[in-house]
Amino acid sequence: MSEPFDLADLLKEHSDKLNFPGAMLMKYGPEDYIGATMVMRGSVFFKDSHTQEVREKICECFDEYEAIAKEHLKWLWFDEPPKGPDRFSYAKAPKIRDYAGALRDDDRMGFACISGEKPHDASQWQFKVFGHRGWQVKMGTWGLSSLQFSLPLLYVEEHPTAFQKLFVSFATSLKAVHGHGGHALQLSVVRKEPNEPVEAMMLDFANGVDGGDTAMIGTSDEIGITKNIKTIGWLTAINHDMIKRVGGLTTIRSELPMDWYALYDYTEGLVIQAGPKPELAPKTLDPMPATYVLVNHLLKQVRIPEIGSLHYGSKNGEPRITGWSAEQWLKRFDIEDDALMPYKAKLLDEPKLTQKTTLKERV
C-alpha cells in the first residue's frame, strides 16, 4: 500500500519548482530573476477608489493582509506617487495610509506590496490595488477598480480557511461588484509582458488557473465588466443583481448542493466556495471538475460575453492568449445543457466540504 500523499510536505521540499525564470519563453530569455510563480490569488472588483471612504477601506484590507504577511514583504511599488520615488524597500516605505491621504480625487490609487527578493521578482505574497481617477469615474465608461492579493500554496494548505476569510472580508469592506479566486500564475509586477508567454503555457496546461491582469480587464467597460463577472474560480463573488439574474438564492441552493458548496454573505451579494480545496484541473487528468463546471453553468449568463485578449500580442512567435484562444479560455468550463446531469452525477464522487475547509459564517 502506498504512503498517504502530503501536499504540504511536497510544497516544502520543492517550493522552488513553483518559480519560473524571467522572460523564459522570450527570444532573448531566460533572465536572472523570477518572472512567474504559482500562487493562490483573489481578485475583487469594486467602485469609487477615488473617494477617501473607499481608500480607507483599502487601507483596512491591507491592515488585515499585513497582519499575516508583514514578515514576508520586501518591496513596495507605487503606480504614480504624489511625490518621491515609485519603489521602496518595504522596511523603509511610507505607510499606505499616508500615501492614500496625500492623493487627490483625480490621482490614481495604485500600489503593490511584494515579497520577492529582487524588486522585479514575481512573488508569492502580494497585495496589489489598481484604482480609477475621479474624472474617469465621472465619465462612466471606465470599468472597475481592483484589489488583488495572493498567498503561497503552502500557506493555504497549512491554513485551509485563511484564503476564504480574506476574500470574503475584502469583498465585504469594498462592497465588491464581483470577484473570483483560486490558482494563478503570478507575474512580475513591473515585468508582466515578457512573462505572459509562461502564463499562456500554464493556462494551456490547466483549466483551474486564472489568467490576465485585473487592471487591464477592469480599465474599460467595453467588455461589460461592471455588470458581469470575468470568470469563476474556487471562490466566486456575485452581487445581488447577479443573484436575481441567475434565478435567486433558491435556484443557487438547488443547483449547488451544500455538501460541496458553501455560500458566504458579503452584504452586497454572495461568495460561492466550490469544493473543499481549489482545483488545478490539469487538462491531462481532469480538466472539468464538476465543482467548477456546475458553478460555471449556473453563472454563465452573468459572465462577460467576450474577453478580447488576456495578453499583449506575440513578438517572435511565443505563446500568448489573445483573440480566439482568449475566448476559448473564457469558455473552458462550458457544457451543453444536456451534459448537466452527467456532471451532477460526477459531483457525487468529488470531495465534500468539511468543517476544517469551510468558514463558520455560511448562509
VENRA-V443302 format. One record per residue. N is the residue number from 1. RES is the residue in one small letter. PSI is psi as a letter, one per 30 degrees, with the letter a starting at -180 (NA if undefined). Layout:
n=N res=RES psi=PSI
n=N res=RES psi=PSI
This chain:
n=1 res=m psi=k
n=2 res=s psi=l
n=3 res=e psi=k
n=4 res=p psi=k
n=5 res=f psi=k
n=6 res=d psi=j
n=7 res=l psi=e
n=8 res=a psi=e
n=9 res=d psi=e
n=10 res=l psi=e
n=11 res=l psi=e
n=12 res=k psi=e
n=13 res=e psi=e
n=14 res=h psi=h
n=15 res=s psi=f
n=16 res=d psi=f
n=17 res=k psi=f
n=18 res=l psi=f
n=19 res=n psi=k
n=20 res=f psi=k
n=21 res=p psi=l
n=22 res=g psi=k
n=23 res=a psi=h
n=24 res=m psi=e
n=25 res=l psi=g
n=26 res=m psi=l
n=27 res=k psi=e
n=28 res=y psi=f
n=29 res=g psi=a
n=30 res=p psi=l
n=31 res=e psi=l
n=32 res=d psi=i
n=33 res=y psi=l
n=34 res=i psi=j
n=35 res=g psi=f
n=36 res=a psi=l
n=37 res=t psi=k
n=38 res=m psi=k
n=39 res=v psi=l
n=40 res=m psi=k
n=41 res=r psi=k
n=42 res=g psi=k
n=43 res=s psi=k
n=44 res=v psi=k
n=45 res=f psi=k
n=46 res=f psi=l
n=47 res=k psi=l
n=48 res=d psi=h
n=49 res=s psi=f
n=50 res=h psi=f
n=51 res=t psi=l
n=52 res=q psi=e
n=53 res=e psi=e
n=54 res=v psi=e
n=55 res=r psi=e
n=56 res=e psi=e
n=57 res=k psi=e
n=58 res=i psi=e
n=59 res=c psi=e
n=60 res=e psi=e
n=61 res=c psi=e
n=62 res=f psi=e
n=63 res=d psi=e
n=64 res=e psi=e
n=65 res=y psi=e
n=66 res=e psi=f
n=67 res=a psi=f
n=68 res=i psi=f
n=69 res=a psi=f
n=70 res=k psi=e
n=71 res=e psi=f
n=72 res=h psi=f
n=73 res=l psi=k
n=74 res=k psi=e
n=75 res=w psi=k
n=76 res=l psi=k
n=77 res=w psi=k
n=78 res=f psi=k
n=79 res=d psi=e
n=80 res=e psi=i
n=81 res=p psi=k
n=82 res=p psi=f
n=83 res=k psi=l
n=84 res=g psi=a
n=85 res=p psi=l
n=86 res=d psi=f
n=87 res=r psi=k
n=88 res=f psi=k
n=89 res=s psi=k
n=90 res=y psi=e
n=91 res=a psi=f
n=92 res=k psi=g
n=93 res=a psi=l
n=94 res=p psi=l
n=95 res=k psi=k
n=96 res=i psi=e
n=97 res=r psi=e
n=98 res=d psi=e
n=99 res=y psi=e
n=100 res=a psi=e
n=101 res=g psi=f
n=102 res=a psi=f
n=103 res=l psi=k
n=104 res=r psi=l
n=105 res=d psi=e
n=106 res=d psi=g
n=107 res=d psi=l
n=108 res=r psi=k
n=109 res=m psi=j
n=110 res=g psi=k
n=111 res=f psi=l
n=112 res=a psi=k
n=113 res=c psi=k
n=114 res=i psi=l
n=115 res=s psi=g
n=116 res=g psi=k
n=117 res=e psi=e
n=118 res=k psi=k
n=119 res=p psi=f
n=120 res=h psi=g
n=121 res=d psi=k
n=122 res=a psi=k
n=123 res=s psi=k
n=124 res=q psi=f
n=125 res=w psi=j
n=126 res=q psi=k
n=127 res=f psi=j
n=128 res=k psi=k
n=129 res=v psi=k
n=130 res=f psi=j
n=131 res=g psi=l
n=132 res=h psi=l
n=133 res=r psi=l
n=134 res=g psi=e
n=135 res=w psi=e
n=136 res=q psi=e
n=137 res=v psi=e
n=138 res=k psi=f
n=139 res=m psi=e
n=140 res=g psi=g
n=141 res=t psi=g
n=142 res=w psi=g
n=143 res=g psi=b
n=144 res=l psi=l
n=145 res=s psi=l
n=146 res=s psi=k
n=147 res=l psi=k
n=148 res=q psi=k
n=149 res=f psi=l
n=150 res=s psi=l
n=151 res=l psi=k
n=152 res=p psi=k
n=153 res=l psi=e
n=154 res=l psi=e
n=155 res=y psi=e
n=156 res=v psi=e
n=157 res=e psi=e
n=158 res=e psi=f
n=159 res=h psi=i
n=160 res=p psi=f
n=161 res=t psi=g
n=162 res=a psi=e
n=163 res=f psi=e
n=164 res=q psi=e
n=165 res=k psi=e
n=166 res=l psi=e
n=167 res=f psi=e
n=168 res=v psi=e
n=169 res=s psi=e
n=170 res=f psi=e
n=171 res=a psi=e
n=172 res=t psi=e
n=173 res=s psi=e
n=174 res=l psi=g
n=175 res=k psi=h
n=176 res=a psi=k
n=177 res=v psi=e
n=178 res=h psi=l
n=179 res=g psi=l
n=180 res=h psi=l
n=181 res=g psi=k
n=182 res=g psi=a
n=183 res=h psi=k
n=184 res=a psi=l
n=185 res=l psi=j
n=186 res=q psi=k
n=187 res=l psi=l
n=188 res=s psi=k
n=189 res=v psi=e
n=190 res=v psi=g
n=191 res=r psi=h
n=192 res=k psi=e
n=193 res=e psi=e
n=194 res=p psi=f
n=195 res=n psi=f
n=196 res=e psi=e
n=197 res=p psi=e
n=198 res=v psi=e
n=199 res=e psi=e
n=200 res=a psi=e
n=201 res=m psi=e
n=202 res=m psi=e
n=203 res=l psi=e
n=204 res=d psi=f
n=205 res=f psi=e
n=206 res=a psi=k
n=207 res=n psi=f
n=208 res=g psi=g
n=209 res=v psi=k
n=210 res=d psi=l
n=211 res=g psi=l
n=212 res=g psi=l
n=213 res=d psi=k
n=214 res=t psi=e
n=215 res=a psi=e
n=216 res=m psi=e
n=217 res=i psi=e
n=218 res=g psi=f
n=219 res=t psi=e
n=220 res=s psi=l
n=221 res=d psi=g
n=222 res=e psi=e
n=223 res=i psi=g
n=224 res=g psi=g
n=225 res=i psi=f
n=226 res=t psi=f
n=227 res=k psi=f
n=228 res=n psi=k
n=229 res=i psi=l
n=230 res=k psi=e
n=231 res=t psi=l
n=232 res=i psi=l
n=233 res=g psi=a
n=234 res=w psi=e
n=235 res=l psi=k
n=236 res=t psi=k
n=237 res=a psi=k
n=238 res=i psi=k
n=239 res=n psi=l
n=240 res=h psi=e
n=241 res=d psi=e
n=242 res=m psi=e
n=243 res=i psi=e
n=244 res=k psi=e
n=245 res=r psi=f
n=246 res=v psi=g
n=247 res=g psi=g
n=248 res=g psi=l
n=249 res=l psi=e
n=250 res=t psi=e
n=251 res=t psi=e
n=252 res=i psi=e
n=253 res=r psi=e
n=254 res=s psi=e
n=255 res=e psi=f
n=256 res=l psi=i
n=257 res=p psi=k
n=258 res=m psi=f
n=259 res=d psi=f
n=260 res=w psi=f
n=261 res=y psi=k
n=262 res=a psi=k
n=263 res=l psi=k
n=264 res=y psi=k
n=265 res=d psi=k
n=266 res=y psi=h
n=267 res=t psi=e
n=268 res=e psi=f
n=269 res=g psi=b
n=270 res=l psi=k
n=271 res=v psi=k
n=272 res=i psi=k
n=273 res=q psi=k
n=274 res=a psi=j
n=275 res=g psi=l
n=276 res=p psi=f
n=277 res=k psi=l
n=278 res=p psi=k
n=279 res=e psi=k
n=280 res=l psi=e
n=281 res=a psi=h
n=282 res=p psi=k
n=283 res=k psi=f
n=284 res=t psi=f
n=285 res=l psi=d
n=286 res=d psi=i
n=287 res=p psi=f
n=288 res=m psi=i
n=289 res=p psi=k
n=290 res=a psi=e
n=291 res=t psi=e
n=292 res=y psi=e
n=293 res=v psi=e
n=294 res=l psi=e
n=295 res=v psi=e
n=296 res=n psi=e
n=297 res=h psi=e
n=298 res=l psi=e
n=299 res=l psi=g
n=300 res=k psi=e
n=301 res=q psi=f
n=302 res=v psi=g
n=303 res=r psi=k
n=304 res=i psi=k
n=305 res=p psi=f
n=306 res=e psi=l
n=307 res=i psi=f
n=308 res=g psi=d
n=309 res=s psi=k
n=310 res=l psi=f
n=311 res=h psi=l
n=312 res=y psi=l
n=313 res=g psi=l
n=314 res=s psi=k
n=315 res=k psi=e
n=316 res=n psi=h
n=317 res=g psi=g
n=318 res=e psi=l
n=319 res=p psi=k
n=320 res=r psi=l
n=321 res=i psi=j
n=322 res=t psi=l
n=323 res=g psi=b
n=324 res=w psi=e
n=325 res=s psi=e
n=326 res=a psi=e
n=327 res=e psi=e
n=328 res=q psi=e
n=329 res=w psi=e
n=330 res=l psi=e
n=331 res=k psi=g
n=332 res=r psi=f
n=333 res=f psi=g
n=334 res=d psi=k
n=335 res=i psi=l
n=336 res=e psi=l
n=337 res=d psi=e
n=338 res=d psi=f
n=339 res=a psi=f
n=340 res=l psi=e
n=341 res=m psi=e
n=342 res=p psi=e
n=343 res=y psi=e
n=344 res=k psi=e
n=345 res=a psi=e
n=346 res=k psi=e
n=347 res=l psi=e
n=348 res=l psi=f
n=349 res=d psi=g
n=350 res=e psi=l
n=351 res=p psi=k
n=352 res=k psi=l
n=353 res=l psi=l
n=354 res=t psi=l
n=355 res=q psi=e
n=356 res=k psi=f
n=357 res=t psi=g
n=358 res=t psi=k
n=359 res=l psi=l
n=360 res=k psi=f
n=361 res=e psi=h
n=362 res=r psi=k
n=363 res=v psi=NA
